Amino acid sequence: MFQVDWNITDGWGKPRILPYEPLKIDPTATSLHYGISAFEGLSIVKNAKDGKSQAFRVATNMKSFLGASEHLDLPSFDTNELLTCLK
């Protein structure tokens, strides 16, 4: 799982890649009470020729995720930096 923390004082924190696990969400999270959240999952498929995992339509996904974040007035992010983190 790709995870990056954000706060109003420091902005975006250091990105982390973590093993898959259930999400731990504080009961006071605004997304639980006011619906202020955006989720944009990438489609990852295994290449039939070489067996390597590859992402599907990454640029389109990043554009959609950024648009959703801006629409919801969530903190903006650099799509190229996020793509670098994902690589």
C-alpha positions in Angstrom: 0.0 0.0 0.0 1.2 3.5 -0.8 0.7 5.9 2.0 1.6 9.6 2.5 0.5 11.7 5.5 -0.5 15.4 5.2 -1.1 18.1 7.7 -1.8 21.8 7.4 1.5 22.8 9.1 4.0 20.7 7.1 2.1 19.7 4.0 2.9 16.3 2.4 5.1 14.0 4.4 7.5 11.3 3.3 5.8 8.6 1.1 5.9 5.0 2.3 5.2 1.6 0.7 3.6 -0.7 3.3 2.3 -4.3 3.2 -1.4 -4.6 2.6 -3.4 -4.4 5.8 -6.8 -3.1 7.0 -6.9 0.7 7.2 -6.8 2.2 10.7 -9.1 5.3 10.7 -9.6 7.5 13.6 -13.4 7.8 14.4 -13.0 11.6 14.2 -11.8 11.5 10.6 -13.7 14.1 8.6 -14.1 11.6 5.8 -16.4 9.5 8.0 -18.5 12.5 9.0 -18.5 14.8 6.0 -17.5 12.7 3.1 -14.4 14.7 2.4 -12.1 12.1 0.8 -11.0 10.9 -2.6 -9.9 7.4 -3.6 -8.4 6.7 -6.9 -7.1 3.2 -7.2 -4.7 2.1 -10.0 -5.4 -1.0 -12.0 -2.4 -3.3 -11.8 -2.2 -6.3 -14.1 0.3 -9.0 -14.8 1.9 -8.8 -18.3 1.1 -12.2 -20.0 4.4 -12.1 -21.9 6.9 -11.4 -19.2 4.9 -11.9 -16.0 5.8 -8.5 -14.6 3.1 -6.3 -13.0 2.2 -3.1 -14.8 -0.2 -0.3 -14.1 -3.0 0.5 -16.5 -3.7 4.0 -17.8 -1.6 5.7 -15.1 -1.5 9.2 -16.6 -5.3 9.2 -17.0 -5.7 7.9 -13.4 -3.5 10.7 -12.0 -5.4 13.4 -13.9 -8.7 12.0 -12.6 -7.3 11.8 -9.0 -6.0 15.4 -9.2 -9.3 16.6 -10.6 -11.2 14.9 -7.8 -8.9 16.3 -5.2 -9.3 19.9 -6.6 -13.1 19.5 -6.9 -13.3 18.5 -3.2 -10.8 21.3 -2.2 -8.3 18.7 -0.9 -4.6 19.4 -0.9 -3.2 19.5 -4.4 -0.2 17.3 -5.4 2.3 17.0 -8.2 1.2 14.1 -10.4 4.8 13.6 -11.7 6.1 13.3 -8.1 3.3 10.8 -7.2 4.2 8.8 -10.3 7.9 8.8 -9.3 6.9 7.5 -5.9 4.8 4.7 -7.4 7.6 3.6 -9.7 
